[in-house]
């Protein structure tokens, strides 16, 4: 409307901004918008500004105050001129707008006049229409009343028809019950249940009483048939539950039905148990201990059948019993406990047939499955949890005991192999395995078997095994069964068995243990004391960690002490056996010789050479398993030292300077005085774990035997000289095996002195001649 108004060269910025668009052209709605003001939404969004000359909240006083305070005089004058130009421009725009729209205003006035006339006609027509609508409303009210009356009569008719249908249905109830009682008893029960309340309510009417009596007779007959079926047939759990449920709906006594339900369920469960028992071998009535035949199926199959058949059926029947008769378990718990006890007994008998080690993982899986599937039964029988846990624990302990016996058998078998290897004949030029190889093989085999057994037993405590969470398997099983009952028991048994070769008297005719076996077992027990026992206990505690509050365990030092005691006893026995073997040769050589009639010695006796050879062989044998040991410092002429034949007044040249010839001394007195100033030799002193100590013990036993045998003989001159030659030969070779040469020298001196005491003509051989004979021999 204001497009023809000029803007003027001196127009103010506010006027220019208000009347031009973004492209510099005047907006068509600018003057009208400035005239009528902004829209309501724009006014609501814009903040009220009293100094905005184009705003709806313009305040001249505020505007003038702001202008006077902010603008200098020059700007005020320019502002006044700009406002004057804007006012003139607005007047021009209003005149232009009026001229351009004059004809439209005239046309609009005529139109409004015509519209007023038309509106009067429309008001008259609306009055007529309102009158017609009032008439129509009156007619509608009459029609609605008629319709409501018709609906009420239709509802009464429908009620009468429904009542007739119900009466017809009640009349047909006996026929339906008779038709369905034989083929669909559940449907007949539902039909009778729907009609029973109505018949009872109107039974005072003769017709309803007749229908009720006839229906009751039909249902009584159905109840009798269900009773007969319940007592005479073998029903599965679903059929049994349905039969008892229908009898309860027929208002039969719940007390009798619960007894019959348990009786029927017991018969079926007894059949399940009989099928399981049929797989087990029958007990021998004579009581003789016979080996039962192997079972037809493995333990996992047996547990699967028992769990799916017996346990599943028992849980299903127990759930049905509770659903039928409520939570009263006065009969159910004893009934289920008796059958569960029988099932546990059968399972334990089957577990007893697992005599061999077999596959332990199969046994663990079977026990795990038994424990998992028994959880539903344990909800019914909380007291059965202890029995089930005890059964699993007994099976685990039994398997651990079998592993212990298997380890013992394995160790005895290894010992048998060692004895066979020691006793096997060797072809000339071919040597068998040495003692270090046999010891290493024996120790590695036993330790490897023990570690394998621990790995098998660890299956009982695996994380994926359900019963491993039981308190028994977290504490008592790890300590009592595995650590103490398997590992500690086996180590103790091994030490006792090894010691038994030294302590136990040999049976009549039984071969004695070879000395090499005694030496090998002594070294094995010593190795166990030094390192093996500590390693085994550490490995066991890592795989089966004990609880802090668990039972007490056998400390490692106690086991090590037992192993050391066994090693000591075996080594002492080895010394005694080897010493006795050498002593036996010397004893026979002394007892079988005629020492009075012997000829002048020309050579060393062969038995002395054999003694040196045997001692040398023993030295080699002991050196394979034990360290050298510490020797006492030897004198420079140990191998050349000669021992005296005389230790009394029979050697006048030796003792003449000490005593006067007119006072001869008593022989035994001089001998005893000499022993007082000599070091006492303990023949059977404990042996240390080294080669020198072992050989010293053997030499002491041998020479002590030689001494005692010589004391019991009577010798001639040449007999004495033969003892002198033999003793010097032994001195030449035996001193190097002993820990102290004085032990050998002292014993040989006593042998020579005893021979001189027992000699009838004590004339010794010259020492140079003795040395010549020994060197030549």
Secondary structure as GFF3:
##gff-version 3
##sequence-region A 1 777
A	DSSP	alpha_helix	13	19	.	.	.	ID=ss1
A	DSSP	alpha_helix	30	36	.	.	.	ID=ss2
A	DSSP	alpha_helix	40	45	.	.	.	ID=ss3
A	DSSP	alpha_helix	60	70	.	.	.	ID=ss4
A	DSSP	alpha_helix	73	100	.	.	.	ID=ss5
A	DSSP	alpha_helix	102	180	.	.	.	ID=ss6
A	DSSP	alpha_helix	185	201	.	.	.	ID=ss7
A	DSSP	alpha_helix	206	232	.	.	.	ID=ss8
A	DSSP	alpha_helix	237	249	.	.	.	ID=ss9
A	DSSP	alpha_helix	254	278	.	.	.	ID=ss10
A	DSSP	alpha_helix	299	305	.	.	.	ID=ss11
A	DSSP	pi_helix	306	311	.	.	.	ID=ss12
A	DSSP	alpha_helix	312	325	.	.	.	ID=ss13
A	DSSP	alpha_helix	332	352	.	.	.	ID=ss14
A	DSSP	alpha_helix	360	373	.	.	.	ID=ss15
A	DSSP	alpha_helix	375	380	.	.	.	ID=ss16
A	DSSP	alpha_helix	384	423	.	.	.	ID=ss17
A	DSSP	alpha_helix	435	457	.	.	.	ID=ss18
A	DSSP	three_ten_helix	458	461	.	.	.	ID=ss19
A	DSSP	three_ten_helix	466	469	.	.	.	ID=ss20
A	DSSP	alpha_helix	471	471	.	.	.	ID=ss21
A	DSSP	pi_helix	472	488	.	.	.	ID=ss22
A	DSSP	alpha_helix	489	503	.	.	.	ID=ss23
A	DSSP	alpha_helix	515	527	.	.	.	ID=ss24
A	DSSP	pi_helix	528	532	.	.	.	ID=ss25
A	DSSP	alpha_helix	533	543	.	.	.	ID=ss26
A	DSSP	alpha_helix	556	591	.	.	.	ID=ss27
A	DSSP	alpha_helix	606	623	.	.	.	ID=ss28
A	DSSP	three_ten_helix	638	640	.	.	.	ID=ss29
A	DSSP	alpha_helix	652	655	.	.	.	ID=ss30
A	DSSP	three_ten_helix	656	658	.	.	.	ID=ss31
A	DSSP	alpha_helix	667	676	.	.	.	ID=ss32
A	DSSP	alpha_helix	691	711	.	.	.	ID=ss33
A	DSSP	alpha_helix	717	734	.	.	.	ID=ss34
A	DSSP	alpha_helix	741	757	.	.	.	ID=ss35
A	DSSP	alpha_helix	767	776	.	.	.	ID=ss36
###
